Amino acid sequence: MEPRLTAGFWVQAYLTRLRLADIPAFVVARGDATAGAVIVKVSTLDGRAQAFHRTFDLMGGGRVWAVLAEGPETEVDAALARQRGYDPDLWVIEVEDRTGRSLLGAAGLE
């Protein structure tokens, strides 16, 4: 079993990686620092967005980032509000990048 980082530590490391790549990002909702789940919303600043969450890859057995919601930003925001209603310990990170970069596939973040 692979060791897991606390949510707060992962979020700080992720924000640092984004900052080093000159990709603006901020915490929209602060969840439980130890075990909160994390959703990453990527806004392309044209009225559209995607939201990603960690899930289990049934074929590979590991954890992967998967699309939770995508489309008009207002609809993605509504989906995130519903998720926060189910899970108040949830972290929401918003990334703003016109090309949709999130770095979620980068080494150490995947």
C-alpha positions in Angstrom: 0.0 0.0 0.0 1.4 3.4 -1.0 1.7 6.0 1.8 -0.7 8.9 1.5 0.0 12.5 2.0 -2.3 14.6 4.1 -4.7 16.7 2.1 -3.3 20.0 3.4 0.3 19.0 2.5 -0.7 17.9 -1.0 -2.6 21.1 -1.6 0.4 23.3 -0.6 2.7 21.3 -2.8 0.3 21.5 -5.7 -0.1 25.3 -5.3 3.7 25.6 -5.3 4.1 23.6 -8.5 1.4 25.7 -10.2 3.1 29.0 -9.0 6.5 27.8 -10.3 4.8 27.2 -13.7 3.2 30.7 -13.6 -0.3 29.2 -13.5 -2.6 31.2 -11.2 -4.5 29.1 -8.6 -6.2 29.6 -5.2 -8.1 27.7 -2.6 -11.8 28.2 -3.0 -12.8 25.9 -0.1 -10.6 24.6 2.6 -11.3 21.1 3.7 -10.0 18.8 6.4 -6.3 19.2 6.6 -5.6 15.5 7.2 -8.1 13.5 5.2 -10.2 15.8 3.1 -10.7 15.0 -0.5 -9.5 17.4 -3.2 -11.3 18.7 -6.3 -9.4 20.8 -8.8 -11.4 23.2 -11.0 -9.7 24.4 -14.1 -11.2 27.6 -15.6 -10.2 28.5 -19.1 -11.4 32.1 -18.6 -13.9 31.8 -21.5 -16.9 30.8 -19.5 -16.0 27.1 -19.5 -14.4 24.9 -16.9 -13.6 21.3 -15.8 -13.5 19.8 -12.4 -11.3 16.8 -11.5 -11.4 14.5 -8.6 -9.3 11.5 -7.5 -10.8 8.1 -8.1 -9.7 4.5 -8.2 -8.6 3.1 -11.6 -10.4 -0.2 -11.7 -8.3 -1.5 -14.5 -4.9 -0.4 -13.1 -5.6 -0.5 -9.4 -4.2 2.9 -8.7 -5.7 6.3 -8.2 -6.2 8.7 -11.1 -7.6 12.1 -11.7 -11.0 11.9 -13.5 -13.4 14.5 -14.8 -16.2 15.2 -12.3 -17.9 17.9 -14.3 -17.2 20.0 -17.4 -19.0 22.6 -19.4 -20.2 26.1 -18.7 -18.5 27.4 -15.6 -21.8 28.1 -13.9 -22.8 24.4 -14.2 -19.4 23.3 -13.0 -19.7 25.6 -10.0 -23.1 24.2 -9.2 -21.8 20.7 -9.3 -19.0 21.7 -6.9 -21.5 23.3 -4.6 -23.5 20.1 -4.5 -20.3 18.1 -3.7 -19.5 20.5 -0.9 -23.0 19.9 0.4 -22.3 16.2 0.6 -18.8 16.6 2.0 -17.9 19.6 4.0 -14.3 18.3 4.4 -13.8 18.7 0.7 -11.0 21.0 -0.6 -11.7 22.9 -3.9 -8.7 24.4 -5.7 -9.4 26.7 -8.7 -6.8 26.9 -11.5 -7.1 29.7 -14.1 -5.4 29.0 -17.3 -6.6 29.9 -20.8 -5.1 26.6 -22.3 -6.5 24.4 -19.5 -3.2 23.4 -17.9 -3.6 21.8 -14.5 -0.3 19.8 -14.1 -2.4 16.9 -12.6 -0.6 14.5 -14.9 2.9 15.7 -13.8 5.2 13.5 -11.9 4.3 13.5 -8.2 0.8 14.9 -8.8 -0.7 12.1 -10.8 
